[in-house]
Amino acid sequence: MWCMEPSERYSAEELWDADNAFTTCDDADLRLLVAKALSRAPKEVADFVYCECLLQVVRMSDKGVYFSARDWGRDHHIIFSEALFGDAEDQAIETILHEVAHAYCRHVQPRCHPELSVEQTMAQEHEADEVAAGWLEMSTEAFTSRRLSGGASDEDTSGE
């Protein structure tokens, strides 16, 4: 796990100002959640998201989906469903960071790459959980358990 000094992270306010509503496609609710989520990650991750990613909310059954630049031939595209806003804030932050971790690790979307084996897909999921858990300073096992159970766990991610 990473132990980071607070100075190695942007504040949510700095991230809100940095977005200028472009990265989050002028969606104020998503902009706020993304700013809060990325304030929990290292500065280099926030810089990566604001320089290379586009985040959107669309109607779909999944809470989040990641597409790589190789999938669409453009910047990383992270798509969230409206269901994200029905989650508790800490669960929504975990979902955002999990999908950002896929982008940061340069994973590919299995739906666009049917040649990926189940093992390769599961390895990508585990790596995304491991990276996001590190940003939140929690164990990978606790993070994965919370993600798979819809957020129910004894381990808190509020940072308090």
C-alpha positions in Angstrom: 0.0 0.0 0.0 1.1 3.6 -0.6 1.5 6.0 2.3 1.4 9.4 0.7 1.8 12.9 2.2 -1.3 15.1 1.8 0.9 17.5 -0.3 1.2 14.8 -2.9 -2.5 15.1 -3.7 -4.7 17.9 -5.1 -7.6 19.2 -3.0 -11.1 18.6 -4.3 -11.4 22.4 -4.9 -8.3 22.5 -7.0 -9.6 19.6 -9.1 -13.0 21.2 -9.5 -11.3 24.3 -10.9 -9.0 22.2 -13.1 -11.8 20.4 -14.8 -13.5 23.5 -16.4 -16.5 21.1 -17.0 -14.7 19.6 -20.0 -13.3 16.3 -18.6 -16.7 15.5 -17.1 -18.7 16.7 -20.1 -20.4 19.6 -18.2 -22.0 17.3 -15.7 -21.8 19.1 -12.4 -22.7 16.1 -10.3 -20.1 13.9 -11.9 -17.6 16.8 -11.8 -18.0 17.0 -8.0 -17.7 13.2 -7.5 -14.6 13.0 -9.7 -13.0 15.9 -7.9 -13.6 14.2 -4.5 -12.4 10.8 -5.9 -9.2 12.2 -7.5 -8.4 14.2 -4.3 -7.8 10.7 -2.8 -5.3 9.7 -5.6 -1.8 10.9 -6.3 -1.4 14.1 -8.3 0.1 12.2 -11.2 -3.2 10.2 -11.5 -5.3 13.4 -11.5 -3.0 15.0 -14.1 -3.4 11.8 -16.2 -7.2 12.0 -16.0 -7.5 15.7 -16.8 -5.0 15.4 -19.7 -6.0 12.0 -21.3 -9.5 11.0 -20.2 -13.1 11.9 -20.9 -15.7 10.9 -18.3 -19.4 10.7 -19.1 -22.7 9.6 -17.6 -25.0 7.6 -19.8 -27.9 5.3 -19.4 -26.7 1.7 -19.1 -26.9 -1.2 -16.7 -23.3 -1.2 -15.5 -22.1 1.4 -12.9 -18.9 2.0 -14.9 -17.1 0.9 -18.0 -13.6 1.7 -19.2 -12.6 1.9 -22.9 -8.9 2.4 -23.8 -7.5 4.6 -26.4 -6.8 1.5 -28.4 -10.5 0.5 -28.2 -11.8 3.8 -29.7 -8.7 5.3 -31.2 -8.8 8.4 -29.0 -8.2 9.5 -25.4 -9.4 7.2 -22.6 -13.1 7.2 -22.2 -14.7 6.3 -18.9 -18.5 6.0 -18.9 -20.7 5.8 -15.8 -24.4 5.1 -15.5 -26.8 7.2 -13.6 -26.8 4.4 -11.0 -23.5 5.8 -9.7 -25.4 8.7 -8.2 -27.6 6.3 -6.2 -24.7 4.9 -4.4 -23.3 6.2 -1.1 -20.5 8.8 -1.8 -17.7 6.5 -0.6 -18.9 3.7 -2.9 -19.2 6.1 -5.8 -15.7 7.3 -5.2 -14.4 3.7 -5.1 -16.2 3.0 -8.5 -14.7 6.1 -10.0 -11.2 5.2 -8.8 -11.6 1.6 -10.0 -12.4 2.7 -13.5 -9.6 5.4 -13.4 -7.2 2.6 -12.4 -8.2 0.7 -15.6 -7.3 3.7 -17.6 -4.1 4.4 -15.7 -3.0 0.8 -16.1 -3.8 1.0 -19.9 -6.2 -1.9 -19.7 -8.4 -2.9 -22.7 -12.1 -3.3 -22.6 -13.0 -7.1 -22.8 -16.2 -6.3 -24.7 -14.0 -4.8 -27.5 -11.4 -7.6 -27.2 -13.1 -11.0 -27.2 -9.7 -12.6 -27.6 -9.0 -11.8 -23.9 -9.3 -14.9 -21.8 -11.3 -14.9 -18.6 -8.0 -15.1 -16.7 -6.7 -12.0 -18.5 -9.9 -10.1 -17.8 -9.8 -11.2 -14.1 -6.2 -10.1 -13.9 -7.1 -6.6 -15.2 -9.9 -6.4 -12.6 -7.6 -7.5 -9.8 -4.9 -4.9 -10.9 -7.5 -2.1 -11.0 -8.7 -3.1 -7.5 -5.1 -3.2 -6.3 -4.2 0.2 -7.7 -7.4 1.9 -6.5 -7.1 0.3 -3.1 -3.5 1.7 -2.8 -4.8 5.2 -3.6 -7.4 4.8 -0.9 -4.8 3.3 1.5 -6.9 0.2 2.1 -6.1 -3.5 1.4 -6.9 -4.9 -2.0 -9.0 -7.6 -0.3 -11.2 -5.1 1.5 -11.5 -3.0 -1.6 -12.5 -6.0 -3.8 -14.9 -7.2 -1.1 -16.6 -3.8 -0.9 -16.8 -3.5 -4.7 -18.3 -6.9 -5.2 -20.8 -6.6 -2.3 -22.0 -3.1 -3.3 -20.0 -1.3 -0.6 -20.7 -3.3 2.5 -17.6 -3.6 4.6 -16.2 -2.8 8.0 -13.2 -0.9 6.4 -13.9 2.8 5.9 -12.6 4.8 3.0 -13.5 8.3 4.2 -9.9 9.0 5.2 -10.9 10.1 8.7 
